[in-house]
Amino acid sequence: MIAKLETEIAKLEKTLADPALYSRDPKAFETATATLGAKAKERSEAEDRWLELEMMREELAG
């Protein structure tokens, strides 16, 4: 799941790296920006959850 989010984030960042995107297609720029923010938040939450689970696993392993 985290790897998939990282791939999606990389694609959005590549899209937003186009300096002419905003002037050419403001709606696409806004959509990509909003989606990037949402995906970054989702990735952060997934990483936090993974860390939590990893810590629990280590506790159980001794």
PDB file of N, CA, C and O in Angstrom:
ATOM      1  N   MET A   1       0.822  -1.193   0.000  1.00  0.00           N
ATOM      2  CA  MET A   1       0.000   0.000   0.000  1.00  0.00           C
ATOM      3  C   MET A   1       0.872   1.265   0.000  1.00  0.00           C
ATOM      4  O   MET A   1       0.611   2.205  -0.751  1.00  0.00           O
ATOM      5  N   ILE A   2       1.887   1.278   0.833  1.00  0.00           N
ATOM      6  CA  ILE A   2       2.760   2.456   0.889  1.00  0.00           C
ATOM      7  C   ILE A   2       3.490   2.631  -0.436  1.00  0.00           C
ATOM      8  O   ILE A   2       3.622   3.750  -0.933  1.00  0.00           O
ATOM      9  N   ALA A   3       3.960   1.534  -1.005  1.00  0.00           N
ATOM     10  CA  ALA A   3       4.668   1.616  -2.289  1.00  0.00           C
ATOM     11  C   ALA A   3       3.752   2.155  -3.388  1.00  0.00           C
ATOM     12  O   ALA A   3       4.179   2.940  -4.234  1.00  0.00           O
ATOM     13  N   LYS A   4       2.489   1.725  -3.365  1.00  0.00           N
ATOM     14  CA  LYS A   4       1.528   2.215  -4.366  1.00  0.00           C
ATOM     15  C   LYS A   4       1.318   3.718  -4.196  1.00  0.00           C
ATOM     16  O   LYS A   4       1.278   4.459  -5.178  1.00  0.00           O
ATOM     17  N   LEU A   5       1.187   4.160  -2.961  1.00  0.00           N
ATOM     18  CA  LEU A   5       1.011   5.591  -2.700  1.00  0.00           C
ATOM     19  C   LEU A   5       2.236   6.376  -3.152  1.00  0.00           C
ATOM     20  O   LEU A   5       2.104   7.461  -3.717  1.00  0.00           O
ATOM     21  N   GLU A   6       3.425   5.836  -2.908  1.00  0.00           N
ATOM     22  CA  GLU A   6       4.645   6.523  -3.337  1.00  0.00           C
ATOM     23  C   GLU A   6       4.698   6.653  -4.851  1.00  0.00           C
ATOM     24  O   GLU A   6       5.150   7.672  -5.374  1.00  0.00           O
ATOM     25  N   THR A   7       4.238   5.625  -5.556  1.00  0.00           N
ATOM     26  CA  THR A   7       4.193   5.678  -7.022  1.00  0.00           C
ATOM     27  C   THR A   7       3.216   6.751  -7.491  1.00  0.00           C
ATOM     28  O   THR A   7       3.521   7.529  -8.395  1.00  0.00           O
ATOM     29  N   GLU A   8       2.045   6.784  -6.871  1.00  0.00           N
ATOM     30  CA  GLU A   8       1.042   7.788  -7.236  1.00  0.00           C
ATOM     31  C   GLU A   8       1.550   9.198  -6.934  1.00  0.00           C
ATOM     32  O   GLU A   8       1.339  10.118  -7.724  1.00  0.00           O
ATOM     33  N   ILE A   9       2.210   9.362  -5.805  1.00  0.00           N
ATOM     34  CA  ILE A   9       2.763  10.668  -5.431  1.00  0.00           C
ATOM     35  C   ILE A   9       3.827  11.099  -6.429  1.00  0.00           C
ATOM     36  O   ILE A   9       3.865  12.260  -6.837  1.00  0.00           O
ATOM     37  N   ALA A  10       4.685  10.178  -6.821  1.00  0.00           N
ATOM     38  CA  ALA A  10       5.733  10.506  -7.796  1.00  0.00           C
ATOM     39  C   ALA A  10       5.128  10.959  -9.120  1.00  0.00           C
ATOM     40  O   ALA A  10       5.625  11.901  -9.737  1.00  0.00           O
ATOM     41  N   LYS A  11       4.062  10.297  -9.562  1.00  0.00           N
ATOM     42  CA  LYS A  11       3.394  10.695 -10.808  1.00  0.00           C
ATOM     43  C   LYS A  11       2.803  12.101 -10.689  1.00  0.00           C
ATOM     44  O   LYS A  11       2.916  12.915 -11.605  1.00  0.00           O
ATOM     45  N   LEU A  12       2.181  12.365  -9.564  1.00  0.00           N
ATOM     46  CA  LEU A  12       1.593  13.698  -9.356  1.00  0.00           C
ATOM     47  C   LEU A  12       2.680  14.768  -9.294  1.00  0.00           C
ATOM     48  O   LEU A  12       2.518  15.854  -9.851  1.00  0.00           O
ATOM     49  N   GLU A  13       3.777  14.465  -8.624  1.00  0.00           N
ATOM     50  CA  GLU A  13       4.881  15.425  -8.552  1.00  0.00           C
ATOM     51  C   GLU A  13       5.461  15.690  -9.935  1.00  0.00           C
ATOM     52  O   GLU A  13       5.835  16.820 -10.250  1.00  0.00           O
ATOM     53  N   LYS A  14       5.534  14.653 -10.756  1.00  0.00           N
ATOM     54  CA  LYS A  14       6.032  14.824 -12.130  1.00  0.00           C
ATOM     55  C   LYS A  14       5.078  15.718 -12.929  1.00  0.00           C
ATOM     56  O   LYS A  14       5.510  16.585 -13.688  1.00  0.00           O
ATOM     57  N   THR A  15       3.797  15.494 -12.747  1.00  0.00           N
ATOM     58  CA  THR A  15       2.790  16.322 -13.421  1.00  0.00           C
ATOM     59  C   THR A  15       2.929  17.779 -12.994  1.00  0.00           C
ATOM     60  O   THR A  15       2.910  18.686 -13.826  1.00  0.00           O
ATOM     61  N   LEU A  16       3.068  17.990 -11.688  1.00  0.00           N
ATOM     62  CA  LEU A  16       3.155  19.352 -11.161  1.00  0.00           C
ATOM     63  C   LEU A  16       4.499  20.020 -11.452  1.00  0.00           C
ATOM     64  O   LEU A  16       4.630  21.235 -11.304  1.00  0.00           O
ATOM     65  N   ALA A  17       5.485  19.245 -11.859  1.00  0.00           N
ATOM     66  CA  ALA A  17       6.795  19.812 -12.195  1.00  0.00           C
ATOM     67  C   ALA A  17       6.758  20.567 -13.521  1.00  0.00           C
ATOM     68  O   ALA A  17       7.682  21.319 -13.831  1.00  0.00           O
ATOM     69  N   ASP A  18       5.712  20.376 -14.297  1.00  0.00           N
ATOM     70  CA  ASP A  18       5.554  21.083 -15.565  1.00  0.00           C
ATOM     71  C   ASP A  18       5.243  22.549 -15.270  1.00  0.00           C
ATOM     72  O   ASP A  18       4.168  22.857 -14.756  1.00  0.00           O
ATOM     73  N   PRO A  19       6.161  23.451 -15.586  1.00  0.00           N
ATOM     74  CA  PRO A  19       5.955  24.857 -15.247  1.00  0.00           C
ATOM     75  C   PRO A  19       4.791  25.512 -15.998  1.00  0.00           C
ATOM     76  O   PRO A  19       4.292  26.554 -15.572  1.00  0.00           O
ATOM     77  N   ALA A  20       4.362  24.924 -17.092  1.00  0.00           N
ATOM     78  CA  ALA A  20       3.279  25.508 -17.876  1.00  0.00           C
ATOM     79  C   ALA A  20       1.913  24.916 -17.529  1.00  0.00           C
ATOM     80  O   ALA A  20       0.898  25.349 -18.074  1.00  0.00           O
ATOM     81  N   LEU A  21       1.876  23.940 -16.637  1.00  0.00           N
ATOM     82  CA  LEU A  21       0.613  23.265 -16.345  1.00  0.00           C
ATOM     83  C   LEU A  21      -0.462  24.239 -15.876  1.00  0.00           C
ATOM     84  O   LEU A  21      -1.589  24.203 -16.370  1.00  0.00           O
ATOM     85  N   TYR A  22      -0.126  25.100 -14.937  1.00  0.00           N
ATOM     86  CA  TYR A  22      -1.138  26.010 -14.387  1.00  0.00           C
ATOM     87  C   TYR A  22      -1.725  26.928 -15.463  1.00  0.00           C
ATOM     88  O   TYR A  22      -2.939  27.118 -15.525  1.00  0.00           O
ATOM     89  N   SER A  23      -0.880  27.482 -16.288  1.00  0.00           N
ATOM     90  CA  SER A  23      -1.382  28.396 -17.314  1.00  0.00           C
ATOM     91  C   SER A  23      -2.130  27.643 -18.415  1.00  0.00           C
ATOM     92  O   SER A  23      -3.063  28.178 -19.014  1.00  0.00           O
ATOM     93  N   ARG A  24      -1.722  26.411 -18.677  1.00  0.00           N
ATOM     94  CA  ARG A  24      -2.348  25.621 -19.728  1.00  0.00           C
ATOM     95  C   ARG A  24      -3.669  25.005 -19.262  1.00  0.00           C
ATOM     96  O   ARG A  24      -4.647  24.965 -20.010  1.00  0.00           O
ATOM     97  N   ASP A  25      -3.683  24.522 -18.004  1.00  0.00           N
ATOM     98  CA  ASP A  25      -4.858  23.804 -17.508  1.00  0.00           C
ATOM     99  C   ASP A  25      -4.982  23.996 -15.994  1.00  0.00           C
ATOM    100  O   ASP A  25      -4.606  23.112 -15.224  1.00  0.00           O
ATOM    101  N   PRO A  26      -5.506  25.140 -15.570  1.00  0.00           N
ATOM    102  CA  PRO A  26      -5.606  25.425 -14.133  1.00  0.00           C
ATOM    103  C   PRO A  26      -6.388  24.367 -13.354  1.00  0.00           C
ATOM    104  O   PRO A  26      -6.051  24.059 -12.210  1.00  0.00           O
ATOM    105  N   LYS A  27      -7.424  23.814 -13.971  1.00  0.00           N
ATOM    106  CA  LYS A  27      -8.229  22.790 -13.300  1.00  0.00           C
ATOM    107  C   LYS A  27      -7.395  21.537 -13.029  1.00  0.00           C
ATOM    108  O   LYS A  27      -7.480  20.957 -11.946  1.00  0.00           O
ATOM    109  N   ALA A  28      -6.597  21.123 -13.999  1.00  0.00           N
ATOM    110  CA  ALA A  28      -5.735  19.953 -13.817  1.00  0.00           C
ATOM    111  C   ALA A  28      -4.703  20.223 -12.730  1.00  0.00           C
ATOM    112  O   ALA A  28      -4.379  19.339 -11.937  1.00  0.00           O
ATOM    113  N   PHE A  29      -4.189  21.450 -12.698  1.00  0.00           N
ATOM    114  CA  PHE A  29      -3.231  21.836 -11.661  1.00  0.00           C
ATOM    115  C   PHE A  29      -3.881  21.745 -10.280  1.00  0.00           C
ATOM    116  O   PHE A  29      -3.299  21.180  -9.355  1.00  0.00           O
ATOM    117  N   GLU A  30      -5.073  22.295 -10.143  1.00  0.00           N
ATOM    118  CA  GLU A  30      -5.780  22.266  -8.863  1.00  0.00           C
ATOM    119  C   GLU A  30      -6.084  20.839  -8.433  1.00  0.00           C
ATOM    120  O   GLU A  30      -5.916  20.487  -7.265  1.00  0.00           O
ATOM    121  N   THR A  31      -6.529  20.024  -9.372  1.00  0.00           N
ATOM    122  CA  THR A  31      -6.846  18.632  -9.066  1.00  0.00           C
ATOM    123  C   THR A  31      -5.598  17.876  -8.634  1.00  0.00           C
ATOM    124  O   THR A  31      -5.622  17.145  -7.644  1.00  0.00           O
ATOM    125  N   ALA A  32      -4.512  18.049  -9.373  1.00  0.00           N
ATOM    126  CA  ALA A  32      -3.263  17.360  -9.035  1.00  0.00           C
ATOM    127  C   ALA A  32      -2.733  17.815  -7.685  1.00  0.00           C
ATOM    128  O   ALA A  32      -2.233  17.002  -6.909  1.00  0.00           O
ATOM    129  N   THR A  33      -2.839  19.100  -7.402  1.00  0.00           N
ATOM    130  CA  THR A  33      -2.368  19.632  -6.118  1.00  0.00           C
ATOM    131  C   THR A  33      -3.186  19.059  -4.962  1.00  0.00           C
ATOM    132  O   THR A  33      -2.624  18.640  -3.950  1.00  0.00           O
ATOM    133  N   ALA A  34      -4.496  19.041  -5.108  1.00  0.00           N
ATOM    134  CA  ALA A  34      -5.373  18.507  -4.056  1.00  0.00           C
ATOM    135  C   ALA A  34      -5.140  17.009  -3.870  1.00  0.00           C
ATOM    136  O   ALA A  34      -5.076  16.519  -2.742  1.00  0.00           O
ATOM    137  N   THR A  35      -5.013  16.295  -4.971  1.00  0.00           N
ATOM    138  CA  THR A  35      -4.784  14.854  -4.898  1.00  0.00           C
ATOM    139  C   THR A  35      -3.436  14.549  -4.258  1.00  0.00           C
ATOM    140  O   THR A  35      -3.314  13.613  -3.469  1.00  0.00           O
ATOM    141  N   LEU A  36      -2.435  15.338  -4.599  1.00  0.00           N
ATOM    142  CA  LEU A  36      -1.108  15.146  -4.008  1.00  0.00           C
ATOM    143  C   LEU A  36      -1.175  15.321  -2.494  1.00  0.00           C
ATOM    144  O   LEU A  36      -0.605  14.521  -1.752  1.00  0.00           O
ATOM    145  N   GLY A  37      -1.853  16.339  -2.042  1.00  0.00           N
ATOM    146  CA  GLY A  37      -1.999  16.563  -0.604  1.00  0.00           C
ATOM    147  C   GLY A  37      -2.698  15.400   0.081  1.00  0.00           C
ATOM    148  O   GLY A  37      -2.283  14.963   1.154  1.00  0.00           O
ATOM    149  N   ALA A  38      -3.749  14.906  -0.536  1.00  0.00           N
ATOM    150  CA  ALA A  38      -4.504  13.783   0.037  1.00  0.00           C
ATOM    151  C   ALA A  38      -3.665  12.514   0.065  1.00  0.00           C
ATOM    152  O   ALA A  38      -3.676  11.782   1.055  1.00  0.00           O
ATOM    153  N   LYS A  39      -2.944  12.252  -1.008  1.00  0.00           N
ATOM    154  CA  LYS A  39      -2.106  11.046  -1.077  1.00  0.00           C
ATOM    155  C   LYS A  39      -0.950  11.130  -0.092  1.00  0.00           C
ATOM    156  O   LYS A  39      -0.583  10.124   0.515  1.00  0.00           O
ATOM    157  N   ALA A  40      -0.374  12.308   0.074  1.00  0.00           N
ATOM    158  CA  ALA A  40       0.723  12.480   1.032  1.00  0.00           C
ATOM    159  C   ALA A  40       0.220  12.226   2.451  1.00  0.00           C
ATOM    160  O   ALA A  40       0.906  11.594   3.253  1.00  0.00           O
ATOM    161  N   LYS A  41      -0.971  12.716   2.755  1.00  0.00           N
ATOM    162  CA  LYS A  41      -1.561  12.479   4.081  1.00  0.00           C
ATOM    163  C   LYS A  41      -1.838  10.997   4.272  1.00  0.00           C
ATOM    164  O   LYS A  41      -1.561  10.440   5.334  1.00  0.00           O
ATOM    165  N   GLU A  42      -2.379  10.365   3.253  1.00  0.00           N
ATOM    166  CA  GLU A  42      -2.686   8.934   3.320  1.00  0.00           C
ATOM    167  C   GLU A  42      -1.400   8.120   3.526  1.00  0.00           C
ATOM    168  O   GLU A  42      -1.383   7.164   4.301  1.00  0.00           O
ATOM    169  N   ARG A  43      -0.332   8.505   2.829  1.00  0.00           N
ATOM    170  CA  ARG A  43       0.948   7.806   2.987  1.00  0.00           C
ATOM    171  C   ARG A  43       1.479   7.985   4.406  1.00  0.00           C
ATOM    172  O   ARG A  43       1.954   7.028   5.017  1.00  0.00           O
ATOM    173  N   SER A  44       1.401   9.182   4.922  1.00  0.00           N
ATOM    174  CA  SER A  44       1.869   9.440   6.280  1.00  0.00           C
ATOM    175  C   SER A  44       1.111   8.591   7.294  1.00  0.00           C
ATOM    176  O   SER A  44       1.708   8.012   8.201  1.00  0.00           O
ATOM    177  N   GLU A  45      -0.200   8.521   7.133  1.00  0.00           N
ATOM    178  CA  GLU A  45      -1.016   7.708   8.033  1.00  0.00           C
ATOM    179  C   GLU A  45      -0.672   6.228   7.906  1.00  0.00           C
ATOM    180  O   GLU A  45      -0.620   5.516   8.909  1.00  0.00           O
ATOM    181  N   ALA A  46      -0.439   5.763   6.690  1.00  0.00           N
ATOM    182  CA  ALA A  46      -0.071   4.361   6.472  1.00  0.00           C
ATOM    183  C   ALA A  46       1.294   4.060   7.090  1.00  0.00           C
ATOM    184  O   ALA A  46       1.492   2.998   7.680  1.00  0.00           O
ATOM    185  N   GLU A  47       2.228   4.992   6.956  1.00  0.00           N
ATOM    186  CA  GLU A  47       3.552   4.795   7.558  1.00  0.00           C
ATOM    187  C   GLU A  47       3.455   4.771   9.082  1.00  0.00           C
ATOM    188  O   GLU A  47       4.127   3.969   9.730  1.00  0.00           O
ATOM    189  N   ASP A  48       2.637   5.630   9.650  1.00  0.00           N
ATOM    190  CA  ASP A  48       2.440   5.634  11.098  1.00  0.00           C
ATOM    191  C   ASP A  48       1.845   4.315  11.564  1.00  0.00           C
ATOM    192  O   ASP A  48       2.271   3.755  12.574  1.00  0.00           O
ATOM    193  N   ARG A  49       0.869   3.826  10.832  1.00  0.00           N
ATOM    194  CA  ARG A  49       0.224   2.554  11.188  1.00  0.00           C
ATOM    195  C   ARG A  49       1.225   1.412  11.063  1.00  0.00           C
ATOM    196  O   ARG A  49       1.276   0.539  11.929  1.00  0.00           O
ATOM    197  N   TRP A  50       2.023   1.406   9.995  1.00  0.00           N
ATOM    198  CA  TRP A  50       3.032   0.366   9.818  1.00  0.00           C
ATOM    199  C   TRP A  50       4.014   0.386  10.988  1.00  0.00           C
ATOM    200  O   TRP A  50       4.361  -0.669  11.518  1.00  0.00           O
ATOM    201  N   LEU A  51       4.458   1.551  11.388  1.00  0.00           N
ATOM    202  CA  LEU A  51       5.392   1.675  12.500  1.00  0.00           C
ATOM    203  C   LEU A  51       4.772   1.142  13.788  1.00  0.00           C
ATOM    204  O   LEU A  51       5.419   0.438  14.563  1.00  0.00           O
ATOM    205  N   GLU A  52       3.518   1.489  13.997  1.00  0.00           N
ATOM    206  CA  GLU A  52       2.803   1.006  15.182  1.00  0.00           C
ATOM    207  C   GLU A  52       2.749  -0.526  15.193  1.00  0.00           C
ATOM    208  O   GLU A  52       3.024  -1.163  16.211  1.00  0.00           O
ATOM    209  N   LEU A  53       2.394  -1.098  14.053  1.00  0.00           N
ATOM    210  CA  LEU A  53       2.313  -2.556  13.958  1.00  0.00           C
ATOM    211  C   LEU A  53       3.685  -3.204  14.112  1.00  0.00           C
ATOM    212  O   LEU A  53       3.804  -4.260  14.735  1.00  0.00           O
ATOM    213  N   GLU A  54       4.700  -2.595  13.563  1.00  0.00           N
ATOM    214  CA  GLU A  54       6.055  -3.122  13.683  1.00  0.00           C
ATOM    215  C   GLU A  54       6.515  -3.122  15.146  1.00  0.00           C
ATOM    216  O   GLU A  54       7.156  -4.066  15.608  1.00  0.00           O
ATOM    217  N   MET A  55       6.179  -2.061  15.853  1.00  0.00           N
ATOM    218  CA  MET A  55       6.540  -1.997  17.268  1.00  0.00           C
ATOM    219  C   MET A  55       5.810  -3.067  18.073  1.00  0.00           C
ATOM    220  O   MET A  55       6.385  -3.662  18.985  1.00  0.00           O
ATOM    221  N   MET A  56       4.550  -3.311  17.739  1.00  0.00           N
ATOM    222  CA  MET A  56       3.791  -4.371  18.406  1.00  0.00           C
ATOM    223  C   MET A  56       4.387  -5.737  18.118  1.00  0.00           C
ATOM    224  O   MET A  56       4.485  -6.584  19.006  1.00  0.00           O
ATOM    225  N   ARG A  57       4.786  -5.943  16.865  1.00  0.00           N
ATOM    226  CA  ARG A  57       5.392  -7.213  16.473  1.00  0.00           C
ATOM    227  C   ARG A  57       6.674  -7.459  17.251  1.00  0.00           C
ATOM    228  O   ARG A  57       6.918  -8.568  17.725  1.00  0.00           O
ATOM    229  N   GLU A  58       7.497  -6.416  17.382  1.00  0.00           N
ATOM    230  CA  GLU A  58       8.746  -6.553  18.125  1.00  0.00           C
ATOM    231  C   GLU A  58       8.485  -6.846  19.590  1.00  0.00           C
ATOM    232  O   GLU A  58       9.204  -7.633  20.207  1.00  0.00           O
ATOM    233  N   GLU A  59       7.457  -6.215  20.151  1.00  0.00           N
ATOM    234  CA  GLU A  59       7.113  -6.484  21.557  1.00  0.00           C
ATOM    235  C   GLU A  59       6.715  -7.944  21.749  1.00  0.00           C
ATOM    236  O   GLU A  59       7.132  -8.588  22.711  1.00  0.00           O
ATOM    237  N   LEU A  60       5.911  -8.455  20.830  1.00  0.00           N
ATOM    238  CA  LEU A  60       5.456  -9.831  20.930  1.00  0.00           C
ATOM    239  C   LEU A  60       6.590 -10.833  20.704  1.00  0.00           C
ATOM    240  O   LEU A  60       6.588 -11.925  21.273  1.00  0.00           O
ATOM    241  N   ALA A  61       7.550 -10.451  19.874  1.00  0.00           N
ATOM    242  CA  ALA A  61       8.681 -11.345  19.592  1.00  0.00           C
ATOM    243  C   ALA A  61       9.646 -11.402  20.777  1.00  0.00           C
ATOM    244  O   ALA A  61      10.478 -12.305  20.864  1.00  0.00           O
ATOM    245  N   GLY A  62       9.535 -10.475  21.650  1.00  0.00           N
ATOM    246  CA  GLY A  62      10.362 -10.555  22.852  1.00  0.00           C
ATOM    247  C   GLY A  62      11.419  -9.544  22.878  1.00  0.00           C
ATOM    248  O   GLY A  62      12.197  -9.489  23.831  1.00  0.00           O
TER     249      GLY A  62
END
